Amino acid sequence: MRDPSLRRSVALFRAFLRERSDPAYCYGLLARDSAEQVERYVPVKGSTVVDVGGGSGHFTEEFRRRGAHAYLFEPDPRELYAQGRPPEGAVLADGYLLPLADGTADVCFSSNVLEHVADPQTFLSEMIRVTRPGGLIYVAFTNWYSPWGGHETGPWHYVGAARARARYQRRTGRAAKHTLGENLFAVHIGTTLRQVRARHDVELVSARSRYWPFLAGAVTRVPGLREFATWNLLLILRRCPS
Ligand SMILES: C[S@@+](CC[C@H](N)C(=O)[O-])C[C@H]1O[C@@H](n2cnc3c(N)ncnc32)[C@H](O)[C@@H]1O
């Protein structure tokens, strides 16, 4: 599917609506889409891909299908086994401290993890450390002021995280999976871009909305608006030669 295009965004949105009933379909499509995004910058076949916080491994599997040596690093055993057996060789490991030597990866990949760590800068530094000079870093995350920023409680997080959680519990009879400050953190686009641009070890290749069908790059250039309209920020970084 052409990216960006209305057809692609609609297909991804439809898949997302099936996330609970058919996670394999939803994450399978997202994984194919993300791998294609990576392939716009570097060949995946034969490369070493490190998937940080990759959950049950849909992305790792997709990179392997495309001929990569892909490795899954995931700290939560419940996530790792959520869809049955994780990919062979999956490692139970925290993204803050990856059991990898410097410069191991051709591609370091993380999808929707940054908003789940308390210290996104350290997480990002570790992704950069394990990427070889010239290698690619793919980071996508949902920012806090996105309509989906509160995840399952969104968009009610706009009236406050605690109120949104209480509403979710009332409506569903279940506690929300995410609690702000525990396993979900308010990450902002402007701050993240400033932090990335201030670094000397990476070049910012692209900053765009991951899912938007049009103006995907333009929307991230408008301070204020970008915090609400980007939905999910995709950063493509290249590790500078040391
Ligand atoms: C919303 S899930 C995303 C899973 C998968 N990457 C995807 O896009 O479907 C967030 C993942 O981040 C992982 N995570 C949370 N803290 C982490 C950390 N410090 N290091 C690595 N992964 C972490 C969680 O365990 C969970 O699997």
The ligand as a Tripos MOL2 file, in Angstrom:
@<TRIPOS>MOLECULE
LIG
   27    29     1     0     0
SMALL
NO_CHARGES

@<TRIPOS>ATOM
      1 C1          2.0350   -0.9360   23.4910 C.3       1 LIG1
      2 S1          3.1980   -2.2170   23.6630 S.3       1 LIG1
      3 C2          3.9260   -2.2060   22.0400 C.3       1 LIG1
      4 C3          4.3330   -3.5710   21.6050 C.3       1 LIG1
      5 C4          4.8390   -3.6270   20.1590 C.3       1 LIG1
      6 N1          6.0980   -2.9360   20.0190 N.3       1 LIG1
      7 C5          3.8070   -3.0670   19.2150 C.2       1 LIG1
      8 O1          4.0180   -2.0080   18.6220 O.co2     1 LIG1
      9 O2          2.7600   -3.7100   19.0590 O.co2     1 LIG1
     10 C6          4.4480   -1.4940   24.6490 C.3       1 LIG1
     11 C7          5.5930   -2.4520   24.9060 C.3       1 LIG1
     12 O3          6.6610   -1.7400   25.5260 O.3       1 LIG1
     13 C8          7.2620   -2.6270   26.4100 C.3       1 LIG1
     14 N2          8.0900   -1.8890   27.3640 N.ar      1 LIG1
     15 C9          7.7180   -1.1690   28.4400 C.ar      1 LIG1
     16 N3          8.8020   -0.7020   29.0940 N.ar      1 LIG1
     17 C10         9.8850   -1.1270   28.4000 C.ar      1 LIG1
     18 C11        11.2890   -0.9900   28.5630 C.ar      1 LIG1
     19 N4         11.8130   -0.3090   29.5900 N.pl3     1 LIG1
     20 N5         12.1020   -1.5790   27.6620 N.ar      1 LIG1
     21 C12        11.5990   -2.2500   26.6030 C.ar      1 LIG1
     22 N6         10.2780   -2.4180   26.4140 N.ar      1 LIG1
     23 C13         9.4280   -1.8630   27.2970 C.ar      1 LIG1
     24 C14         6.0690   -3.3110   27.0570 C.3       1 LIG1
     25 O4          6.4260   -4.4520   27.7760 O.3       1 LIG1
     26 C15         5.2120   -3.5810   25.8440 C.3       1 LIG1
     27 O5          5.5160   -4.7970   25.2290 O.3       1 LIG1
@<TRIPOS>BOND
     1     1     2 1
     2     2     3 1
     3     2    10 1
     4     3     4 1
     5     4     5 1
     6     5     6 1
     7     5     7 1
     8     7     8 2
     9     7     9 1
    10    10    11 1
    11    11    12 1
    12    11    26 1
    13    12    13 1
    14    13    14 1
    15    13    24 1
    16    14    15 ar
    17    14    23 ar
    18    15    16 ar
    19    16    17 ar
    20    17    18 ar
    21    17    23 ar
    22    18    19 1
    23    18    20 ar
    24    20    21 ar
    25    21    22 ar
    26    22    23 ar
    27    24    25 1
    28    24    26 1
    29    26    27 1
@<TRIPOS>SUBSTRUCTURE
     1 LIG1         1 GROUP 0 **** ****
